[in-house]
Amino acid sequence: MKRLILAIPLHIFMLFSIKYSYSQAHINPEARKLNDSAYRVWRDFPFPTQKLHKFKDGKLVEVPLDTTKDKYFTTDSAAVYKRLMSLLDQALKIDSNYWVAYWSKFSYQSQWKKHVEAVKTGEKLLKFFPNESMIKLAVAEQYDDIGDTTVAKKYYNEVLTVFNKALDTMSINNRNRSLIEWQKADVLILLHQSENVQSFLKKLYDKETDDLNKRTIKAMMNRTRAEILSGKGFGITY
């Protein structure tokens, strides 16, 4: 299950790095408390892929989860999801323009594979940020998950156009360039353009000088649509 980036404090996937700020003065304090409470509920829930750590002999070591106590997709999981939605619905009732709560809601709905609900929330989120390509890409993947390939393809192509324009004007030394190029590769795969993505990745591989990046790009050459939609592999996960 994808542990969305969206679900961190400001619920900005961090791999999704939203460029917008929401003035504290414009946030209803009660709505913000409810959103923060939802985050704490999510944070404290034991996911099977979650890695725990503790200090031992002065060092931070990884502690495997006891899978016999795994509560994912159990009645407890359903209860947690219900609690998350309740808190966020309350926040949005107080402030219907509190986009962070929509972001949180979209994140949790996606993570719990409530794709139909996530699509509805995602569309509301896009009303706040109609030109934010990373949000549009996340929403497109939800459409893909429910089988609406028409809308998904439309959004993928719009995102690809944004990426291409950005790369055309971006310096080759820009530290964000690699992330956009890797995301572009994902979108090409999602658009079933396997030949184009292989050619694109080969060019990236040939010009790359960093060994780690070269290994990453080489591994990306074998990625599938299923892996991208499930959040596995390289690049940004959501």
Stockholm file with secondary structure:
# STOCKHOLM 1.0

chainA/1-238         MKRLILAIPLHIFMLFSIKYSYSQAHINPEARKLNDSAYRVWRDFPFPTQKLHKFKDGKLVEVPLDTTKDKYFTTDSAAVYKRLMSLLDQALKIDSNYWVAYWSKFSYQSQWKKHVEAVKTGEKLLKFFPNESMIKLAVAEQYDDIGDTTVAKKYYNEVLTVFNKALDTMSINNRNRSLIEWQKADVLILLHQSENVQSFLKKLYDKETDDLNKRTIKAMMNRTRAEILSGKGFGITY
#=GR chainA/1-238 SS CCCCGGGSTTCCCTTTCCCCCCCGGGSCHHHHHHHHHHHHHHHTSCCTTCCEEEEETTEEEEECCCGGGCCTTSHHHHHHHHHHHHHHHHHHHHCTTCHHHHHHHHHHHHHTTCHHHHHHHHHHHHHHCTTCHHHHHHHHHHHHHTTCHHHHHHHHHHHHHHHHHHHHHSCTTCTTHHHHHHHHHHHHHHTTCHHHHHHHHHHHHHHCCCHHHHHHHHHHTTCCHHHHHTTCSSSCCC
#=GC SS_cons         CCCCGGGSTTCCCTTTCCCCCCCGGGSCHHHHHHHHHHHHHHHTSCCTTCCEEEEETTEEEEECCCGGGCCTTSHHHHHHHHHHHHHHHHHHHHCTTCHHHHHHHHHHHHHTTCHHHHHHHHHHHHHHCTTCHHHHHHHHHHHHHTTCHHHHHHHHHHHHHHHHHHHHHSCTTCTTHHHHHHHHHHHHHHTTCHHHHHHHHHHHHHHCCCHHHHHHHHHHTTCCHHHHHTTCSSSCCC
//
